[in-house]
Amino acid sequence: MIRHIVQLMWNRRKKNFLLMTEVFISFLVLFGISTLIFENLDHYRKPLGFEYDQVRMLSMRRGQIEYSELKEKFQLIKQRLKDNPKVLFSSMVSSNSPFTDNGWFSVEEDSLRRVEFNFFAVEREFFDVMQIPFLEGETFPKVNTNPEERLVVVNKKLADEIGVPNLIGENIVRDMKVVGVVDKYRYKSSFFPDAVSLFEMIDENDTTDLNWFSGDVLIRLQEGTSKGEERELLEELEGIAPDWRFDMQELADMKIEAERKLEAPLIIFFVVAVFLILNVALGLFGVLWYNINKRKGEIGLRRALGAPANLVRKQFVGEVLVITLFAIIVGLFFAIQFPLLGLFEIRAGIYALAILIALILIFGIATFCALYPSKLAADMEPSLALHEQ
């Protein structure tokens, strides 16, 4: 019977081409959405590599100002932060601080190697602010005794890409000397993968470092610091630089906002998937309904010759599943190219799970849509079916 159904549907493949195309597209869409969901869940369960609770981002917006005055103002601000009992640690940072849309991708090379990385300019206390543990080495020294060297900390992913067994004290490229290695630094959100990262030391006593300074300072406050105490801190800073604009945000709130931005594309994908699945369901239902009405004579004759209702029902369900199978075979060919080629740096296990879920959903929908029409065919009275023919 199975061979008969497969041969029958193969002979009718041109008539069912549009429906098979819909099933094929729906399978790929479900595969893509499932991959996206499982990849994000896989990222979400992994640690960020830092602690963001009790951390605030202090933003300072200033107009045109002489470098000497900038240095003086900023040293006063830094000293006020150090003197405040509620501030545990503080570090000025480049504009690509955690949970922002900003990025700074850089490439460095010399005769030995080429290194591509996400660049972050930070002070030595940055790793205390963010509670980032060191796998090897330590944070920057208080003073860089050799201005010719650019002191850097790298994360494990970058260290693995460089492939040198012990990077501490080594120049990874030109004048970049590694003083420490940290584990992960997933700064964009819980849904983003770990990226190759390099942190370069900012020397607050070096005016040239302040020329590009974004005006953002990350500070770790004592647990239990009230909003009123935060407001008092801002007022103190505003007293140092009245013409500057100060703002303070919780990193926890920034994380929530960053992750909300993923909702829009996910909702769009979901709506598209539902629309395609609905079209497939209606198409499968319509094809089966049409076949039943066109083949009443065949159904009546089979029932009159003693074919049980269960066998008739299985035949029509089988026809829908075979149509679905033809489309799925083509869809699988394209889907398995993703893990085979290692596209998008997603684990093969994620792709395999996404394929499995897409298969279950497509075949589940096909079976569900075939149940009622096939039941009508199985319950058809032989005499009435033959009389109508």
C-alpha positions in Angstrom: 0.0 0.0 0.0 2.8 2.4 0.9 4.5 1.8 -2.5 1.2 2.4 -4.3 0.6 5.7 -2.5 4.2 6.9 -3.2 3.9 6.0 -6.9 0.4 7.7 -7.0 1.7 10.9 -5.5 4.8 10.9 -7.6 2.6 10.7 -10.7 0.6 13.7 -9.4 3.7 15.7 -8.4 3.0 18.5 -11.0 -0.5 19.0 -9.7 0.8 19.2 -6.1 3.9 21.3 -7.0 2.5 24.5 -5.4 1.6 22.8 -2.2 5.0 21.0 -2.0 6.6 24.4 -2.5 4.7 25.8 0.4 5.7 22.9 2.6 9.3 23.3 1.5 9.4 27.0 2.3 7.6 26.4 5.6 10.1 23.7 6.6 13.0 26.1 6.0 11.3 28.9 7.9 10.6 26.6 10.9 14.2 25.4 10.7 15.5 28.9 10.7 13.3 30.1 13.6 14.1 26.9 15.6 17.8 27.5 15.0 17.5 31.1 16.2 15.5 30.1 19.3 17.8 27.3 20.4 20.9 29.3 19.6 19.7 32.2 21.8 18.6 29.8 24.6 22.1 28.2 24.4 23.7 31.6 24.8 21.3 32.7 27.5 22.2 29.8 29.8 25.9 30.6 29.6 27.6 33.1 32.0 28.3 36.6 30.7 31.7 36.6 32.2 31.1 39.6 34.5 28.7 40.8 37.2 26.5 43.8 36.3 24.4 44.1 39.5 25.3 47.3 41.5 27.1 48.7 38.5 26.1 52.1 37.1 27.2 53.8 33.9 28.0 57.4 34.5 27.7 59.4 31.3 29.3 62.9 31.1 28.5 65.1 28.1 30.7 68.1 27.6 31.2 70.8 25.0 34.4 72.0 23.4 37.1 72.1 26.1 40.9 72.5 26.2 42.8 69.3 26.9 44.4 70.8 30.0 41.1 71.8 31.4 39.6 68.4 30.5 42.4 66.6 32.4 42.0 68.8 35.4 38.2 68.4 35.5 38.4 64.7 35.1 41.0 64.2 37.8 38.7 66.1 40.2 35.8 63.9 39.2 37.8 60.7 39.6 39.0 61.8 43.0 35.5 62.6 44.1 34.4 59.1 43.0 37.3 57.6 45.0 36.4 59.6 48.1 32.7 58.7 48.0 32.1 55.8 50.5 29.4 54.4 48.3 31.7 53.9 45.3 33.7 50.7 45.5 35.5 50.9 42.1 35.3 53.1 39.0 36.8 53.0 35.6 36.5 55.2 32.5 35.7 53.2 29.4 35.4 53.6 25.7 32.0 54.1 24.1 31.3 50.4 23.6 30.5 49.8 27.3 28.2 46.8 28.3 24.7 46.5 26.9 25.1 49.3 24.3 24.8 49.2 20.6 28.3 50.6 20.1 31.0 48.4 18.7 34.7 48.9 18.1 36.3 46.2 15.9 40.0 46.6 15.2 42.7 44.8 13.3 46.4 44.8 14.2 49.2 43.0 12.3 52.9 42.8 11.9 55.3 40.4 10.2 54.4 37.6 12.6 50.6 37.6 12.8 47.3 39.4 12.1 44.9 39.8 15.0 41.2 40.8 14.7 39.4 41.7 17.8 36.7 43.8 19.6 38.6 46.6 21.2 37.9 48.1 24.6 39.8 50.9 26.3 39.6 50.6 30.1 41.4 51.6 33.3 43.0 49.0 35.6 40.0 49.0 38.0 37.6 48.0 35.2 38.0 44.3 36.1 37.1 45.1 39.7 34.1 47.1 38.6 32.8 44.2 36.4 34.0 41.4 38.7 35.9 39.7 35.9 38.2 36.9 37.1 41.6 36.3 35.6 42.5 32.9 34.2 46.1 34.0 33.8 48.2 37.0 34.8 46.6 40.1 36.4 45.2 43.5 35.7 47.2 46.5 34.5 49.9 48.0 36.8 49.1 51.4 38.4 51.7 53.0 36.1 53.0 51.9 32.7 56.7 52.2 33.2 57.4 51.7 29.5 55.3 54.1 27.4 56.5 52.3 24.2 54.5 49.3 25.2 50.7 49.1 25.0 49.5 47.0 27.9 46.6 44.7 27.0 44.4 42.0 28.6 42.8 39.5 26.2 39.9 37.1 26.7 40.3 33.3 26.3 38.7 33.2 22.8 41.3 35.6 21.5 44.1 33.7 23.3 42.9 30.5 21.7 42.9 32.0 18.2 46.4 33.3 18.7 47.5 29.8 19.7 50.5 30.7 21.8 50.7 28.5 24.9 51.6 31.3 27.4 50.8 34.8 26.3 51.6 36.6 29.6 54.5 39.0 28.9 54.4 38.3 25.2 53.8 40.8 22.4 50.9 39.5 20.4 51.4 42.0 17.7 53.8 44.9 17.4 53.9 46.8 20.7 50.9 45.1 22.4 52.1 43.3 25.5 49.7 40.9 27.3 49.5 41.2 31.1 46.4 39.0 31.7 43.8 36.6 30.2 40.2 36.6 31.3 37.5 34.1 30.3 34.4 35.4 28.6 33.2 39.0 27.9 29.7 38.8 26.4 29.1 42.6 26.7 26.1 43.0 24.3 23.5 40.8 26.0 22.8 37.3 27.2 21.7 36.4 23.7 25.0 37.2 22.0 28.0 34.9 21.8 31.4 35.5 23.3 33.5 37.6 20.9 37.2 37.9 20.6 38.1 40.8 23.0 41.1 42.9 23.8 41.3 45.5 26.6 43.9 48.2 26.4 45.0 50.2 29.4 43.9 53.8 29.7 46.4 56.0 31.6 44.4 58.8 33.2 47.6 60.8 33.5 48.1 60.7 29.8 46.2 63.6 28.1 46.4 61.8 24.7 44.3 59.0 26.2 41.6 61.5 27.2 41.4 63.0 23.7 39.1 60.2 22.5 37.5 59.5 25.9 33.7 58.9 25.4 32.7 60.4 28.7 31.4 57.1 30.2 32.6 55.8 33.5 31.5 52.5 35.0 31.2 52.6 38.8 30.4 49.8 41.3 28.3 51.0 44.2 27.9 49.4 47.6 24.9 47.1 47.8 21.9 49.0 49.3 22.9 52.4 47.8 19.6 54.3 47.5 18.4 56.4 44.7 18.8 59.5 46.9 22.4 58.7 47.5 23.0 58.3 43.8 21.3 61.7 43.2 23.6 63.2 45.8 26.7 61.8 44.0 25.5 63.3 40.7 25.0 66.7 42.4 28.5 66.6 43.7 29.9 65.9 40.2 27.7 68.6 38.7 29.3 71.0 41.2 32.7 70.2 39.8 31.6 70.8 36.2 28.4 72.9 36.1 28.4 73.2 32.3 28.6 69.4 31.8 25.5 67.1 31.7 25.7 64.0 33.9 23.5 61.0 33.8 23.5 57.6 35.6 22.0 54.4 34.4 21.8 50.9 36.0 23.5 48.2 33.9 20.7 45.9 34.9 18.1 48.2 33.2 20.4 48.6 30.2 20.6 44.8 29.8 16.8 44.5 29.8 16.5 47.3 27.2 19.2 45.7 25.0 17.4 42.3 25.1 14.0 43.9 24.3 15.4 45.0 20.9 15.5 41.3 19.9 11.8 41.0 20.4 10.8 42.8 17.1 12.7 40.5 14.7 11.5 37.4 16.6 7.9 38.6 16.4 8.2 39.2 12.7 9.7 35.8 12.1 7.0 34.2 14.2 4.2 36.0 12.3 5.7 34.9 9.0 6.0 31.3 10.2 2.4 31.3 11.4 1.2 32.7 8.1 3.2 30.1 6.1 2.0 27.2 8.4 -1.6 28.4 8.0 -1.2 28.4 4.2 0.2 24.9 4.3 -2.5 23.7 6.6 -5.2 25.1 4.4 -3.5 23.8 1.3 -3.2 20.2 2.7 -6.8 20.3 3.9 -8.0 21.6 0.5 -6.1 19.1 -1.5 -7.4 16.2 0.5 -11.0 17.5 0.4 -10.8 18.0 -3.4 -9.4 14.5 -3.8 -12.2 13.0 -1.7 -14.9 14.8 -3.7 -13.3 13.8 -7.1 -12.8 10.2 -6.0 -16.1 9.3 -4.5 -16.6 6.6 -7.0 -13.3 5.0 -6.1 -14.0 5.3 -2.4 -17.5 3.8 -2.8 -16.2 0.9 -5.0 -13.5 0.1 -2.5 -15.9 0.2 0.4 -18.4 -2.0 -1.6 -15.7 -4.5 -2.2 -15.0 -4.8 1.5 -12.2 -2.4 2.2 -12.4 -1.4 5.9 -12.9 2.2 6.9 -9.6 2.2 8.7 -7.8 1.3 5.5 -9.5 4.1 3.5 -8.6 6.6 6.2 -5.0 5.5 6.3 -4.7 5.9 2.5 -5.7 9.5 2.5 -3.6 10.4 5.5 -0.7 8.6 3.8 -1.2 10.6 0.6 -0.8 13.9 2.5 2.2 12.6 4.3 3.9 11.5 1.1 3.3 15.0 -0.4 4.9 16.4 2.7 7.7 14.0 2.5 8.6 15.0 -1.1 8.9 18.6 0.0 10.8 17.7 3.2 13.5 15.7 1.3 14.4 18.8 -0.7 14.3 21.0 2.4 16.6 18.6 4.3 19.1 18.8 1.5 19.4 22.6 2.0 19.1 22.4 5.9 22.0 19.9 6.3 24.3 22.2 4.4 24.4 24.6 7.4 26.1 22.2 9.9 28.2 20.6 7.2 29.7 23.9 6.1 29.8 25.3 9.7 27.8 28.4 8.8 27.3 31.2 11.3 29.5 29.5 13.9 26.6 27.6 15.3 27.1 24.2 16.9 26.0 21.2 14.7 23.9 20.0 17.7 21.8 23.2 17.5 21.2 22.7 13.8 20.3 19.0 14.3 17.7 19.9 17.1 16.2 22.6 14.9 15.8 20.1 12.0 14.2 17.6 14.3 11.7 20.2 15.6 10.9 21.5 12.1 10.2 17.9 11.0 8.0 17.1 13.9 6.0 20.3 13.4 5.5 19.9 9.6 4.5 16.2 9.8 2.3 17.0 12.9 0.5 19.7 10.9 0.1 17.5 7.9 -1.3 14.6 10.0 -3.7 16.9 11.8 -5.0 18.5 8.6 -5.6 15.0 7.1 -7.5 13.5 10.0 -11.0 15.1 9.5 -11.2 14.8 5.6 -9.9 11.2 5.8 -12.5 10.4 8.4 -15.3 11.7 6.1 -13.9 9.5 3.3 -13.8 6.4 5.6 -17.4 7.1 6.8 -18.8 7.5 3.3 -21.7 5.1 2.5 -20.8 3.0 -0.6 -24.3 3.1 -2.0 -24.5 6.9 -1.8 -21.0 7.3 -3.3 -21.7 5.0 -6.2 -25.1 6.6 -6.8 -23.6 10.1 -7.1 -21.2 8.7 -9.8 
